[in-house]
């Protein structure tokens, strides 16, 4: 079993939309929105698990 989690971030000025999937699953689960602030992103990482087991990708809003 692969313990890596894929974390997709859709970044906007005020908010970040978060979706998370284990790499052996097909579809990511919507995790909702968080505020676009460093402390909120730190809390998200802490909730999702060990940083070494997280793979982040982001889409910057146009």
N, C-alpha and C positions, 0 to 999 in steps of 0.2 A: 504494500500500500504506500502511496506517495503522500507524504505529510505536508507538501508545499500547498499553500493557499494563494490563489490568484485574486488580487484586489484591484478592481477597476475604479478609477476616480474620474468623474466628469466635473472639472473645476470651473467655477464661476466666481465672480467678484465677491459675493457674499456667502455663497453656499458651495458645498461639494456633494454630489450624488455618489453614493457608494454601492458597489455590487461586489459580492464575494463568491468564489467557487473553489472547491477542492479540485486539483488538477485532474483527478480521475472522474469528475462529473462533467456532464455536457453543458448544463445551463447554470449561469451564475444566479445567486439569490440577491434580490434587491435588499440592501441594508438601510435604505432611506437617505436622509440628508443630514449633514453636519455643517456647522459654521466654518467658514474659511478662516480659521485662526490656528496658529501653531499649537496651542495647548489642546485644542479639540482634536487635531490630527494625532498628537501624542496619545491622547486617551483612546482613540480608535485603534492605534497600533497595539496598545497595551491590552485592549479587549480581544483583539483578534488572535493573539498568540506571540510566540517568539519571533522577533524581527528576522532571524535567519531563515524562518520557514514561510515568510511572506514575500510574494513577488508583486510589486506595484506597477501599474501602468496608468497613465492619465491621458485625458483629452482636455485640452485647453479650449475654453469657450471662444468663439469667434467674436 
